[in-house]
Amino acid sequence: MVTRRYLLGGEYPSEEFVQASLEKYFFRQGFDIDTGSYIDLICRDKESRDVVWHIEVKGKTSQPGLDFRTCLGQLGVGSG
């Protein structure tokens, strides 16, 4: 299990807020939620199992360009 720490708390638009909102949304849409890997959020369709979302969550940041490139790198590593 991966332990996540959020320095900015759970208020909008922090990463913790975005993570919780996405988890709730996908759960309500009928997806199984997996937060136990290095990818922030993996959502699998309960019925078909072949629909899978790999989500790298980002919230408010002081360096959006850098964080966007970091996110792309994290997704690339996670899918390989």
PyMOL Python script that loads the backbone (N, CA, C, O; Angstrom):
from pymol import cmd

cmd.read_pdbstr("""\
ATOM      1  N   MET A   1       0.841  -1.182   0.000  1.00  0.00           N
ATOM      2  CA  MET A   1       0.000   0.000   0.000  1.00  0.00           C
ATOM      3  C   MET A   1       0.883   1.241   0.000  1.00  0.00           C
ATOM      4  O   MET A   1       1.858   1.317   0.747  1.00  0.00           O
ATOM      5  N   VAL A   2       0.545   2.186  -0.819  1.00  0.00           N
ATOM      6  CA  VAL A   2       1.287   3.434  -0.917  1.00  0.00           C
ATOM      7  C   VAL A   2       0.656   4.456   0.026  1.00  0.00           C
ATOM      8  O   VAL A   2      -0.549   4.700  -0.040  1.00  0.00           O
ATOM      9  N   THR A   3       1.455   5.048   0.891  1.00  0.00           N
ATOM     10  CA  THR A   3       0.973   6.085   1.798  1.00  0.00           C
ATOM     11  C   THR A   3       1.104   7.436   1.112  1.00  0.00           C
ATOM     12  O   THR A   3       2.188   7.808   0.664  1.00  0.00           O
ATOM     13  N   ARG A   4       0.010   8.159   1.034  1.00  0.00           N
ATOM     14  CA  ARG A   4       0.028   9.475   0.387  1.00  0.00           C
ATOM     15  C   ARG A   4      -0.014  10.556   1.457  1.00  0.00           C
ATOM     16  O   ARG A   4      -0.730  10.445   2.452  1.00  0.00           O
ATOM     17  N   ARG A   5       0.769  11.603   1.230  1.00  0.00           N
ATOM     18  CA  ARG A   5       0.768  12.757   2.129  1.00  0.00           C
ATOM     19  C   ARG A   5       0.431  13.991   1.311  1.00  0.00           C
ATOM     20  O   ARG A   5       0.964  14.194   0.220  1.00  0.00           O
ATOM     21  N   TYR A   6      -0.443  14.795   1.841  1.00  0.00           N
ATOM     22  CA  TYR A   6      -0.860  16.020   1.169  1.00  0.00           C
ATOM     23  C   TYR A   6      -0.525  17.194   2.070  1.00  0.00           C
ATOM     24  O   TYR A   6      -1.085  17.332   3.158  1.00  0.00           O
ATOM     25  N   LEU A   7       0.378  18.029   1.621  1.00  0.00           N
ATOM     26  CA  LEU A   7       0.855  19.135   2.443  1.00  0.00           C
ATOM     27  C   LEU A   7      -0.127  20.301   2.517  1.00  0.00           C
ATOM     28  O   LEU A   7      -0.097  21.072   3.476  1.00  0.00           O
ATOM     29  N   LEU A   8      -0.998  20.439   1.515  1.00  0.00           N
ATOM     30  CA  LEU A   8      -1.887  21.597   1.460  1.00  0.00           C
ATOM     31  C   LEU A   8      -3.271  21.336   2.038  1.00  0.00           C
ATOM     32  O   LEU A   8      -4.133  22.211   1.960  1.00  0.00           O
ATOM     33  N   GLY A   9      -3.514  20.156   2.615  1.00  0.00           N
ATOM     34  CA  GLY A   9      -4.810  19.867   3.210  1.00  0.00           C
ATOM     35  C   GLY A   9      -5.846  19.470   2.185  1.00  0.00           C
ATOM     36  O   GLY A   9      -5.532  19.248   1.016  1.00  0.00           O
ATOM     37  N   GLY A  10      -7.094  19.382   2.638  1.00  0.00           N
ATOM     38  CA  GLY A  10      -8.154  18.865   1.794  1.00  0.00           C
ATOM     39  C   GLY A  10      -9.108  19.882   1.216  1.00  0.00           C
ATOM     40  O   GLY A  10     -10.172  19.514   0.718  1.00  0.00           O
ATOM     41  N   GLU A  11      -8.756  21.147   1.269  1.00  0.00           N
ATOM     42  CA  GLU A  11      -9.637  22.191   0.744  1.00  0.00           C
ATOM     43  C   GLU A  11      -9.436  22.372  -0.761  1.00  0.00           C
ATOM     44  O   GLU A  11      -8.353  22.118  -1.287  1.00  0.00           O
ATOM     45  N   TYR A  12     -10.501  22.817  -1.452  1.00  0.00           N
ATOM     46  CA  TYR A  12     -10.428  23.117  -2.881  1.00  0.00           C
ATOM     47  C   TYR A  12      -9.411  24.224  -3.113  1.00  0.00           C
ATOM     48  O   TYR A  12      -9.413  25.190  -2.351  1.00  0.00           O
ATOM     49  N   PRO A  13      -8.558  24.148  -4.100  1.00  0.00           N
ATOM     50  CA  PRO A  13      -8.354  23.126  -5.131  1.00  0.00           C
ATOM     51  C   PRO A  13      -7.109  22.262  -4.884  1.00  0.00           C
ATOM     52  O   PRO A  13      -6.340  22.009  -5.811  1.00  0.00           O
ATOM     53  N   SER A  14      -6.911  21.819  -3.662  1.00  0.00           N
ATOM     54  CA  SER A  14      -5.722  21.029  -3.331  1.00  0.00           C
ATOM     55  C   SER A  14      -5.774  19.647  -3.990  1.00  0.00           C
ATOM     56  O   SER A  14      -6.834  19.189  -4.416  1.00  0.00           O
ATOM     57  N   GLU A  15      -4.620  18.997  -4.065  1.00  0.00           N
ATOM     58  CA  GLU A  15      -4.545  17.661  -4.660  1.00  0.00           C
ATOM     59  C   GLU A  15      -5.396  16.657  -3.879  1.00  0.00           C
ATOM     60  O   GLU A  15      -6.031  15.787  -4.476  1.00  0.00           O
ATOM     61  N   GLU A  16      -5.412  16.772  -2.570  1.00  0.00           N
ATOM     62  CA  GLU A  16      -6.226  15.866  -1.751  1.00  0.00           C
ATOM     63  C   GLU A  16      -7.708  16.014  -2.086  1.00  0.00           C
ATOM     64  O   GLU A  16      -8.427  15.018  -2.169  1.00  0.00           O
ATOM     65  N   PHE A  17      -8.169  17.246  -2.279  1.00  0.00           N
ATOM     66  CA  PHE A  17      -9.561  17.506  -2.649  1.00  0.00           C
ATOM     67  C   PHE A  17      -9.882  16.882  -4.002  1.00  0.00           C
ATOM     68  O   PHE A  17     -10.914  16.230  -4.162  1.00  0.00           O
ATOM     69  N   VAL A  18      -8.990  17.086  -4.981  1.00  0.00           N
ATOM     70  CA  VAL A  18      -9.197  16.542  -6.327  1.00  0.00           C
ATOM     71  C   VAL A  18      -9.237  15.015  -6.270  1.00  0.00           C
ATOM     72  O   VAL A  18     -10.102  14.393  -6.888  1.00  0.00           O
ATOM     73  N   GLN A  19      -8.306  14.412  -5.533  1.00  0.00           N
ATOM     74  CA  GLN A  19      -8.254  12.951  -5.392  1.00  0.00           C
ATOM     75  C   GLN A  19      -9.571  12.418  -4.822  1.00  0.00           C
ATOM     76  O   GLN A  19     -10.156  11.490  -5.380  1.00  0.00           O
ATOM     77  N   ALA A  20     -10.034  12.992  -3.729  1.00  0.00           N
ATOM     78  CA  ALA A  20     -11.273  12.527  -3.090  1.00  0.00           C
ATOM     79  C   ALA A  20     -12.478  12.708  -4.015  1.00  0.00           C
ATOM     80  O   ALA A  20     -13.354  11.845  -4.070  1.00  0.00           O
ATOM     81  N   SER A  21     -12.521  13.814  -4.732  1.00  0.00           N
ATOM     82  CA  SER A  21     -13.636  14.080  -5.646  1.00  0.00           C
ATOM     83  C   SER A  21     -13.675  13.056  -6.775  1.00  0.00           C
ATOM     84  O   SER A  21     -14.744  12.556  -7.125  1.00  0.00           O
ATOM     85  N   LEU A  22     -12.514  12.744  -7.343  1.00  0.00           N
ATOM     86  CA  LEU A  22     -12.460  11.755  -8.420  1.00  0.00           C
ATOM     87  C   LEU A  22     -12.812  10.356  -7.921  1.00  0.00           C
ATOM     88  O   LEU A  22     -13.508   9.609  -8.608  1.00  0.00           O
ATOM     89  N   GLU A  23     -12.341  10.001  -6.741  1.00  0.00           N
ATOM     90  CA  GLU A  23     -12.684   8.695  -6.174  1.00  0.00           C
ATOM     91  C   GLU A  23     -14.195   8.563  -6.015  1.00  0.00           C
ATOM     92  O   GLU A  23     -14.773   7.542  -6.388  1.00  0.00           O
ATOM     93  N   LYS A  24     -14.832   9.586  -5.465  1.00  0.00           N
ATOM     94  CA  LYS A  24     -16.284   9.558  -5.273  1.00  0.00           C
ATOM     95  C   LYS A  24     -17.008   9.462  -6.610  1.00  0.00           C
ATOM     96  O   LYS A  24     -17.951   8.683  -6.750  1.00  0.00           O
ATOM     97  N   TYR A  25     -16.570  10.252  -7.597  1.00  0.00           N
ATOM     98  CA  TYR A  25     -17.222  10.250  -8.910  1.00  0.00           C
ATOM     99  C   TYR A  25     -17.157   8.864  -9.548  1.00  0.00           C
ATOM    100  O   TYR A  25     -18.181   8.319  -9.960  1.00  0.00           O
ATOM    101  N   PHE A  26     -15.962   8.301  -9.629  1.00  0.00           N
ATOM    102  CA  PHE A  26     -15.823   7.008 -10.292  1.00  0.00           C
ATOM    103  C   PHE A  26     -16.534   5.896  -9.517  1.00  0.00           C
ATOM    104  O   PHE A  26     -17.084   4.983 -10.132  1.00  0.00           O
ATOM    105  N   PHE A  27     -16.535   5.950  -8.201  1.00  0.00           N
ATOM    106  CA  PHE A  27     -17.251   4.957  -7.403  1.00  0.00           C
ATOM    107  C   PHE A  27     -18.747   5.009  -7.715  1.00  0.00           C
ATOM    108  O   PHE A  27     -19.386   3.970  -7.884  1.00  0.00           O
ATOM    109  N   ARG A  28     -19.300   6.210  -7.789  1.00  0.00           N
ATOM    110  CA  ARG A  28     -20.728   6.380  -8.095  1.00  0.00           C
ATOM    111  C   ARG A  28     -21.068   5.920  -9.511  1.00  0.00           C
ATOM    112  O   ARG A  28     -22.210   5.554  -9.789  1.00  0.00           O
ATOM    113  N   GLN A  29     -20.077   5.939 -10.408  1.00  0.00           N
ATOM    114  CA  GLN A  29     -20.286   5.493 -11.783  1.00  0.00           C
ATOM    115  C   GLN A  29     -20.126   3.979 -11.928  1.00  0.00           C
ATOM    116  O   GLN A  29     -20.254   3.451 -13.032  1.00  0.00           O
ATOM    117  N   GLY A  30     -19.850   3.281 -10.834  1.00  0.00           N
ATOM    118  CA  GLY A  30     -19.763   1.827 -10.870  1.00  0.00           C
ATOM    119  C   GLY A  30     -18.369   1.270 -11.080  1.00  0.00           C
ATOM    120  O   GLY A  30     -18.223   0.142 -11.551  1.00  0.00           O
ATOM    121  N   PHE A  31     -17.354   2.026 -10.746  1.00  0.00           N
ATOM    122  CA  PHE A  31     -15.977   1.571 -10.900  1.00  0.00           C
ATOM    123  C   PHE A  31     -15.420   1.083  -9.565  1.00  0.00           C
ATOM    124  O   PHE A  31     -15.771   1.601  -8.505  1.00  0.00           O
ATOM    125  N   ASP A  32     -14.544   0.077  -9.634  1.00  0.00           N
ATOM    126  CA  ASP A  32     -13.740  -0.305  -8.479  1.00  0.00           C
ATOM    127  C   ASP A  32     -12.588   0.680  -8.385  1.00  0.00           C
ATOM    128  O   ASP A  32     -12.004   1.051  -9.403  1.00  0.00           O
ATOM    129  N   ILE A  33     -12.260   1.102  -7.183  1.00  0.00           N
ATOM    130  CA  ILE A  33     -11.233   2.113  -6.955  1.00  0.00           C
ATOM    131  C   ILE A  33      -9.998   1.449  -6.355  1.00  0.00           C
ATOM    132  O   ILE A  33     -10.090   0.706  -5.378  1.00  0.00           O
ATOM    133  N   ASP A  34      -8.842   1.727  -6.954  1.00  0.00           N
ATOM    134  CA  ASP A  34      -7.568   1.187  -6.468  1.00  0.00           C
ATOM    135  C   ASP A  34      -6.618   2.359  -6.234  1.00  0.00           C
ATOM    136  O   ASP A  34      -6.260   3.069  -7.174  1.00  0.00           O
ATOM    137  N   THR A  35      -6.214   2.558  -4.994  1.00  0.00           N
ATOM    138  CA  THR A  35      -5.249   3.611  -4.659  1.00  0.00           C
ATOM    139  C   THR A  35      -3.985   3.006  -4.064  1.00  0.00           C
ATOM    140  O   THR A  35      -3.205   3.710  -3.423  1.00  0.00           O
ATOM    141  N   GLY A  36      -3.775   1.714  -4.270  1.00  0.00           N
ATOM    142  CA  GLY A  36      -2.661   1.015  -3.649  1.00  0.00           C
ATOM    143  C   GLY A  36      -1.407   0.926  -4.486  1.00  0.00           C
ATOM    144  O   GLY A  36      -0.484   0.194  -4.129  1.00  0.00           O
ATOM    145  N   SER A  37      -1.346   1.655  -5.595  1.00  0.00           N
ATOM    146  CA  SER A  37      -0.143   1.612  -6.428  1.00  0.00           C
ATOM    147  C   SER A  37       0.486   3.002  -6.483  1.00  0.00           C
ATOM    148  O   SER A  37       0.019   3.938  -5.834  1.00  0.00           O
ATOM    149  N   TYR A  38       1.536   3.117  -7.257  1.00  0.00           N
ATOM    150  CA  TYR A  38       2.196   4.414  -7.384  1.00  0.00           C
ATOM    151  C   TYR A  38       1.460   5.347  -8.334  1.00  0.00           C
ATOM    152  O   TYR A  38       1.772   6.537  -8.391  1.00  0.00           O
ATOM    153  N   ILE A  39       0.498   4.834  -9.074  1.00  0.00           N
ATOM    154  CA  ILE A  39      -0.415   5.690  -9.831  1.00  0.00           C
ATOM    155  C   ILE A  39      -1.461   6.163  -8.826  1.00  0.00           C
ATOM    156  O   ILE A  39      -1.992   5.356  -8.063  1.00  0.00           O
ATOM    157  N   ASP A  40      -1.760   7.451  -8.817  1.00  0.00           N
ATOM    158  CA  ASP A  40      -2.652   8.000  -7.790  1.00  0.00           C
ATOM    159  C   ASP A  40      -3.991   7.280  -7.709  1.00  0.00           C
ATOM    160  O   ASP A  40      -4.492   7.007  -6.618  1.00  0.00           O
ATOM    161  N   LEU A  41      -4.567   6.976  -8.865  1.00  0.00           N
ATOM    162  CA  LEU A  41      -5.916   6.421  -8.875  1.00  0.00           C
ATOM    163  C   LEU A  41      -6.090   5.519 -10.090  1.00  0.00           C
ATOM    164  O   LEU A  41      -5.854   5.939 -11.223  1.00  0.00           O
ATOM    165  N   ILE A  42      -6.505   4.278  -9.848  1.00  0.00           N
ATOM    166  CA  ILE A  42      -6.844   3.353 -10.925  1.00  0.00           C
ATOM    167  C   ILE A  42      -8.303   2.984 -10.731  1.00  0.00           C
ATOM    168  O   ILE A  42      -8.695   2.525  -9.658  1.00  0.00           O
ATOM    169  N   CYS A  43      -9.106   3.184 -11.768  1.00  0.00           N
ATOM    170  CA  CYS A  43     -10.538   2.909 -11.702  1.00  0.00           C
ATOM    171  C   CYS A  43     -10.883   1.865 -12.758  1.00  0.00           C
ATOM    172  O   CYS A  43     -10.637   2.072 -13.946  1.00  0.00           O
ATOM    173  N   ARG A  44     -11.461   0.732 -12.318  1.00  0.00           N
ATOM    174  CA  ARG A  44     -11.837  -0.356 -13.223  1.00  0.00           C
ATOM    175  C   ARG A  44     -13.354  -0.513 -13.227  1.00  0.00           C
ATOM    176  O   ARG A  44     -13.996  -0.538 -12.177  1.00  0.00           O
ATOM    177  N   ASP A  45     -13.908  -0.615 -14.424  1.00  0.00           N
ATOM    178  CA  ASP A  45     -15.340  -0.850 -14.557  1.00  0.00           C
ATOM    179  C   ASP A  45     -15.690  -2.193 -13.919  1.00  0.00           C
ATOM    180  O   ASP A  45     -15.080  -3.209 -14.253  1.00  0.00           O
ATOM    181  N   LYS A  46     -16.658  -2.213 -13.009  1.00  0.00           N
ATOM    182  CA  LYS A  46     -17.015  -3.440 -12.283  1.00  0.00           C
ATOM    183  C   LYS A  46     -17.589  -4.513 -13.198  1.00  0.00           C
ATOM    184  O   LYS A  46     -17.400  -5.704 -12.949  1.00  0.00           O
ATOM    185  N   GLU A  47     -18.284  -4.110 -14.248  1.00  0.00           N
ATOM    186  CA  GLU A  47     -18.939  -5.085 -15.111  1.00  0.00           C
ATOM    187  C   GLU A  47     -18.019  -5.612 -16.202  1.00  0.00           C
ATOM    188  O   GLU A  47     -17.852  -6.824 -16.335  1.00  0.00           O
ATOM    189  N   SER A  48     -17.429  -4.732 -16.973  1.00  0.00           N
ATOM    190  CA  SER A  48     -16.640  -5.185 -18.124  1.00  0.00           C
ATOM    191  C   SER A  48     -15.189  -5.485 -17.766  1.00  0.00           C
ATOM    192  O   SER A  48     -14.552  -6.308 -18.424  1.00  0.00           O
ATOM    193  N   ARG A  49     -14.656  -4.833 -16.737  1.00  0.00           N
ATOM    194  CA  ARG A  49     -13.263  -4.980 -16.291  1.00  0.00           C
ATOM    195  C   ARG A  49     -12.245  -4.559 -17.348  1.00  0.00           C
ATOM    196  O   ARG A  49     -11.056  -4.463 -17.040  1.00  0.00           O
ATOM    197  N   ASP A  50     -12.678  -4.303 -18.586  1.00  0.00           N
ATOM    198  CA  ASP A  50     -11.714  -3.898 -19.609  1.00  0.00           C
ATOM    199  C   ASP A  50     -11.634  -2.381 -19.762  1.00  0.00           C
ATOM    200  O   ASP A  50     -10.790  -1.879 -20.504  1.00  0.00           O
ATOM    201  N   VAL A  51     -12.496  -1.654 -19.075  1.00  0.00           N
ATOM    202  CA  VAL A  51     -12.416  -0.192 -19.058  1.00  0.00           C
ATOM    203  C   VAL A  51     -11.663   0.202 -17.796  1.00  0.00           C
ATOM    204  O   VAL A  51     -12.153   0.023 -16.681  1.00  0.00           O
ATOM    205  N   VAL A  52     -10.460   0.741 -17.990  1.00  0.00           N
ATOM    206  CA  VAL A  52      -9.599   1.094 -16.858  1.00  0.00           C
ATOM    207  C   VAL A  52      -9.061   2.507 -17.058  1.00  0.00           C
ATOM    208  O   VAL A  52      -8.529   2.832 -18.120  1.00  0.00           O
ATOM    209  N   TRP A  53      -9.201   3.331 -16.044  1.00  0.00           N
ATOM    210  CA  TRP A  53      -8.635   4.681 -16.034  1.00  0.00           C
ATOM    211  C   TRP A  53      -7.418   4.684 -15.114  1.00  0.00           C
ATOM    212  O   TRP A  53      -7.497   4.223 -13.976  1.00  0.00           O
ATOM    213  N   HIS A  54      -6.305   5.197 -15.601  1.00  0.00           N
ATOM    214  CA  HIS A  54      -5.112   5.443 -14.784  1.00  0.00           C
ATOM    215  C   HIS A  54      -5.013   6.952 -14.642  1.00  0.00           C
ATOM    216  O   HIS A  54      -4.795   7.652 -15.631  1.00  0.00           O
ATOM    217  N   ILE A  55      -5.169   7.464 -13.430  1.00  0.00           N
ATOM    218  CA  ILE A  55      -5.266   8.907 -13.214  1.00  0.00           C
ATOM    219  C   ILE A  55      -4.133   9.377 -12.314  1.00  0.00           C
ATOM    220  O   ILE A  55      -3.932   8.847 -11.222  1.00  0.00           O
ATOM    221  N   GLU A  56      -3.405  10.367 -12.781  1.00  0.00           N
ATOM    222  CA  GLU A  56      -2.381  11.039 -11.977  1.00  0.00           C
ATOM    223  C   GLU A  56      -3.003  12.359 -11.528  1.00  0.00           C
ATOM    224  O   GLU A  56      -3.197  13.260 -12.343  1.00  0.00           O
ATOM    225  N   VAL A  57      -3.311  12.477 -10.259  1.00  0.00           N
ATOM    226  CA  VAL A  57      -4.056  13.611  -9.717  1.00  0.00           C
ATOM    227  C   VAL A  57      -3.132  14.806  -9.491  1.00  0.00           C
ATOM    228  O   VAL A  57      -2.016  14.658  -8.994  1.00  0.00           O
ATOM    229  N   LYS A  58      -3.611  15.978  -9.859  1.00  0.00           N
ATOM    230  CA  LYS A  58      -2.895  17.228  -9.595  1.00  0.00           C
ATOM    231  C   LYS A  58      -3.886  18.254  -9.082  1.00  0.00           C
ATOM    232  O   LYS A  58      -5.033  18.305  -9.528  1.00  0.00           O
ATOM    233  N   GLY A  59      -3.441  19.060  -8.154  1.00  0.00           N
ATOM    234  CA  GLY A  59      -4.249  20.145  -7.620  1.00  0.00           C
ATOM    235  C   GLY A  59      -3.581  21.473  -7.927  1.00  0.00           C
ATOM    236  O   GLY A  59      -2.762  21.574  -8.840  1.00  0.00           O
ATOM    237  N   LYS A  60      -3.939  22.488  -7.158  1.00  0.00           N
ATOM    238  CA  LYS A  60      -3.357  23.819  -7.337  1.00  0.00           C
ATOM    239  C   LYS A  60      -1.851  23.753  -7.117  1.00  0.00           C
ATOM    240  O   LYS A  60      -1.365  23.051  -6.231  1.00  0.00           O
ATOM    241  N   THR A  61      -1.131  24.493  -7.937  1.00  0.00           N
ATOM    242  CA  THR A  61       0.325  24.468  -7.866  1.00  0.00           C
ATOM    243  C   THR A  61       0.892  25.847  -8.166  1.00  0.00           C
ATOM    244  O   THR A  61       0.249  26.667  -8.823  1.00  0.00           O
ATOM    245  N   SER A  62       2.078  26.089  -7.685  1.00  0.00           N
ATOM    246  CA  SER A  62       2.740  27.360  -7.989  1.00  0.00           C
ATOM    247  C   SER A  62       3.550  27.263  -9.276  1.00  0.00           C
ATOM    248  O   SER A  62       3.983  28.284  -9.810  1.00  0.00           O
ATOM    249  N   GLN A  63       3.764  26.033  -9.786  1.00  0.00           N
ATOM    250  CA  GLN A  63       4.534  25.830 -11.015  1.00  0.00           C
ATOM    251  C   GLN A  63       3.791  24.877 -11.953  1.00  0.00           C
ATOM    252  O   GLN A  63       4.195  23.723 -12.095  1.00  0.00           O
ATOM    253  N   PRO A  64       2.706  25.341 -12.600  1.00  0.00           N
ATOM    254  CA  PRO A  64       1.887  24.440 -13.407  1.00  0.00           C
ATOM    255  C   PRO A  64       2.633  23.784 -14.567  1.00  0.00           C
ATOM    256  O   PRO A  64       2.370  22.621 -14.871  1.00  0.00           O
ATOM    257  N   GLY A  65       3.537  24.477 -15.213  1.00  0.00           N
ATOM    258  CA  GLY A  65       4.280  23.880 -16.329  1.00  0.00           C
ATOM    259  C   GLY A  65       5.135  22.711 -15.878  1.00  0.00           C
ATOM    260  O   GLY A  65       5.140  21.651 -16.505  1.00  0.00           O
ATOM    261  N   LEU A  66       5.850  22.911 -14.796  1.00  0.00           N
ATOM    262  CA  LEU A  66       6.697  21.851 -14.247  1.00  0.00           C
ATOM    263  C   LEU A  66       5.850  20.672 -13.781  1.00  0.00           C
ATOM    264  O   LEU A  66       6.191  19.521 -14.055  1.00  0.00           O
ATOM    265  N   ASP A  67       4.763  20.941 -13.089  1.00  0.00           N
ATOM    266  CA  ASP A  67       3.915  19.862 -12.595  1.00  0.00           C
ATOM    267  C   ASP A  67       3.248  19.093 -13.728  1.00  0.00           C
ATOM    268  O   ASP A  67       3.052  17.883 -13.621  1.00  0.00           O
ATOM    269  N   PHE A  68       2.895  19.783 -14.814  1.00  0.00           N
ATOM    270  CA  PHE A  68       2.307  19.095 -15.966  1.00  0.00           C
ATOM    271  C   PHE A  68       3.309  18.118 -16.563  1.00  0.00           C
ATOM    272  O   PHE A  68       2.957  16.980 -16.874  1.00  0.00           O
ATOM    273  N   ARG A  69       4.547  18.550 -16.725  1.00  0.00           N
ATOM    274  CA  ARG A  69       5.582  17.662 -17.276  1.00  0.00           C
ATOM    275  C   ARG A  69       5.875  16.514 -16.311  1.00  0.00           C
ATOM    276  O   ARG A  69       6.104  15.385 -16.745  1.00  0.00           O
ATOM    277  N   THR A  70       5.869  16.789 -15.022  1.00  0.00           N
ATOM    278  CA  THR A  70       6.057  15.732 -14.027  1.00  0.00           C
ATOM    279  C   THR A  70       4.932  14.706 -14.134  1.00  0.00           C
ATOM    280  O   THR A  70       5.180  13.502 -14.069  1.00  0.00           O
ATOM    281  N   CYS A  71       3.713  15.174 -14.294  1.00  0.00           N
ATOM    282  CA  CYS A  71       2.565  14.285 -14.434  1.00  0.00           C
ATOM    283  C   CYS A  71       2.723  13.382 -15.654  1.00  0.00           C
ATOM    284  O   CYS A  71       2.480  12.178 -15.568  1.00  0.00           O
ATOM    285  N   LEU A  72       3.126  13.949 -16.780  1.00  0.00           N
ATOM    286  CA  LEU A  72       3.334  13.141 -17.984  1.00  0.00           C
ATOM    287  C   LEU A  72       4.389  12.073 -17.743  1.00  0.00           C
ATOM    288  O   LEU A  72       4.229  10.930 -18.172  1.00  0.00           O
ATOM    289  N   GLY A  73       5.456  12.435 -17.065  1.00  0.00           N
ATOM    290  CA  GLY A  73       6.500  11.471 -16.745  1.00  0.00           C
ATOM    291  C   GLY A  73       5.999  10.373 -15.830  1.00  0.00           C
ATOM    292  O   GLY A  73       6.337   9.205 -16.020  1.00  0.00           O
ATOM    293  N   GLN A  74       5.197  10.731 -14.841  1.00  0.00           N
ATOM    294  CA  GLN A  74       4.656   9.736 -13.916  1.00  0.00           C
ATOM    295  C   GLN A  74       3.726   8.766 -14.639  1.00  0.00           C
ATOM    296  O   GLN A  74       3.744   7.566 -14.362  1.00  0.00           O
ATOM    297  N   LEU A  75       2.921   9.274 -15.553  1.00  0.00           N
ATOM    298  CA  LEU A  75       2.037   8.393 -16.313  1.00  0.00           C
ATOM    299  C   LEU A  75       2.836   7.474 -17.225  1.00  0.00           C
ATOM    300  O   LEU A  75       2.508   6.296 -17.366  1.00  0.00           O
ATOM    301  N   GLY A  76       3.881   8.009 -17.842  1.00  0.00           N
ATOM    302  CA  GLY A  76       4.727   7.190 -18.715  1.00  0.00           C
ATOM    303  C   GLY A  76       5.392   6.057 -17.967  1.00  0.00           C
ATOM    304  O   GLY A  76       5.426   4.926 -18.451  1.00  0.00           O
ATOM    305  N   VAL A  77       5.917   6.348 -16.801  1.00  0.00           N
ATOM    306  CA  VAL A  77       6.576   5.323 -15.985  1.00  0.00           C
ATOM    307  C   VAL A  77       5.548   4.312 -15.487  1.00  0.00           C
ATOM    308  O   VAL A  77       5.819   3.111 -15.471  1.00  0.00           O
ATOM    309  N   GLY A  78       4.381   4.785 -15.084  1.00  0.00           N
ATOM    310  CA  GLY A  78       3.352   3.894 -14.550  1.00  0.00           C
ATOM    311  C   GLY A  78       2.764   2.956 -15.581  1.00  0.00           C
ATOM    312  O   GLY A  78       2.281   1.881 -15.224  1.00  0.00           O
ATOM    313  N   SER A  79       2.789   3.330 -16.844  1.00  0.00           N
ATOM    314  CA  SER A  79       2.196   2.475 -17.876  1.00  0.00           C
ATOM    315  C   SER A  79       3.203   1.521 -18.487  1.00  0.00           C
ATOM    316  O   SER A  79       2.828   0.639 -19.260  1.00  0.00           O
ATOM    317  N   GLY A  80       4.480   1.683 -18.151  1.00  0.00           N
ATOM    318  CA  GLY A  80       5.521   0.866 -18.779  1.00  0.00           C
ATOM    319  C   GLY A  80       5.842  -0.344 -18.101  1.00  0.00           C
ATOM    320  O   GLY A  80       6.706  -1.095 -18.555  1.00  0.00           O
TER     321      GLY A  80
END
""", "prot")
cmd.dss("prot")
cmd.show_as("cartoon", "prot")
cmd.util.cbc("prot")
cmd.orient("prot")
